[in-house]
Amino acid sequence: MDTETIANETSAKIAALNDAARSNAANYMATRGIMSLDEVTISEIFVAVQDFSKFTEDNDPYGEHDFGSFTVAGNKVSWKIDYYTQDLSSGCDPLDLGCRRVLTIMLAEEY
């Protein structure tokens, strides 16, 4: 098996885990900018993150589904996934069985 095939398989595994984490909204964190918006807009943003599927070569060059951006009610929003140990004390490998994915949602200007 060549290096590119292994990299593609690894990226596909990470993408599947990231998609699962994103779709269940279990570890969402939202910035002050997001939380300062009205309740309806916040709800629409959370649903848009859960439903996000517009991954392209430009926004997902490694195929890991760990970042996205879109506009809701005139607000440019970005989200990203970071990988931590269960106790959140340090980062970890995204394929580690103990990996805790934290998805941060922010206004683009907060990035």
PECOR-V557404 format. One record per residue. RES is the residue in three letters. NEAR is the number of other ideal C-beta (glycine too) atoms within 8 Angstrom. D_FIRST is the distance of its C-alpha to the first C-alpha in whole Angstrom. Layout:
res=<RES & RES>
near=<NEAR & NEAR>
d_first=<D_FIRST & D_FIRST>
//
This chain:
res=<MET & ASP & THR & GLU & THR & ILE & ALA & ASN & GLU & THR & SER & ALA & LYS & ILE & ALA & ALA & LEU & ASN & ASP & ALA & ALA & ARG & SER & ASN & ALA & ALA & ASN & TYR & MET & ALA & THR & ARG & GLY & ILE & MET & SER & LEU & ASP & GLU & VAL & THR & ILE & SER & GLU & ILE & PHE & VAL & ALA & VAL & GLN & ASP & PHE & SER & LYS & PHE & THR & GLU & ASP & ASN & ASP & PRO & TYR & GLY & GLU & HIS & ASP & PHE & GLY & SER & PHE & THR & VAL & ALA & GLY & ASN & LYS & VAL & SER & TRP & LYS & ILE & ASP & TYR & TYR & THR & GLN & ASP & LEU & SER & SER & GLY & CYS & ASP & PRO & LEU & ASP & LEU & GLY & CYS & ARG & ARG & VAL & LEU & THR & ILE & MET & LEU & ALA & GLU & GLU & TYR>
near=<3 & 5 & 5 & 6 & 8 & 9 & 8 & 9 & 8 & 9 & 11 & 9 & 9 & 13 & 11 & 8 & 12 & 14 & 9 & 8 & 12 & 14 & 7 & 6 & 8 & 5 & 8 & 9 & 8 & 9 & 11 & 6 & 10 & 13 & 8 & 5 & 10 & 5 & 5 & 6 & 11 & 12 & 8 & 10 & 14 & 11 & 8 & 11 & 15 & 9 & 6 & 11 & 4 & 7 & 9 & 6 & 4 & 5 & 9 & 13 & 6 & 6 & 10 & 10 & 12 & 9 & 9 & 12 & 9 & 9 & 6 & 10 & 6 & 4 & 10 & 9 & 16 & 12 & 14 & 8 & 14 & 8 & 12 & 13 & 11 & 6 & 4 & 7 & 5 & 5 & 6 & 11 & 6 & 11 & 8 & 8 & 3 & 7 & 13 & 11 & 13 & 11 & 13 & 11 & 14 & 13 & 11 & 9 & 6 & 8 & 5>
d_first=<0 & 4 & 7 & 8 & 7 & 7 & 10 & 11 & 11 & 13 & 15 & 16 & 17 & 19 & 20 & 21 & 23 & 25 & 26 & 27 & 29 & 31 & 32 & 34 & 36 & 36 & 35 & 37 & 39 & 41 & 43 & 46 & 46 & 44 & 47 & 50 & 49 & 51 & 50 & 49 & 47 & 45 & 45 & 43 & 41 & 39 & 39 & 37 & 35 & 34 & 34 & 32 & 29 & 30 & 26 & 26 & 24 & 27 & 27 & 24 & 22 & 19 & 19 & 20 & 24 & 26 & 28 & 31 & 34 & 37 & 41 & 43 & 47 & 47 & 45 & 41 & 39 & 36 & 34 & 31 & 29 & 29 & 27 & 30 & 30 & 33 & 36 & 35 & 35 & 32 & 29 & 26 & 22 & 22 & 20 & 22 & 24 & 27 & 26 & 29 & 29 & 32 & 33 & 35 & 37 & 39 & 42 & 40 & 43 & 42 & 39>
//
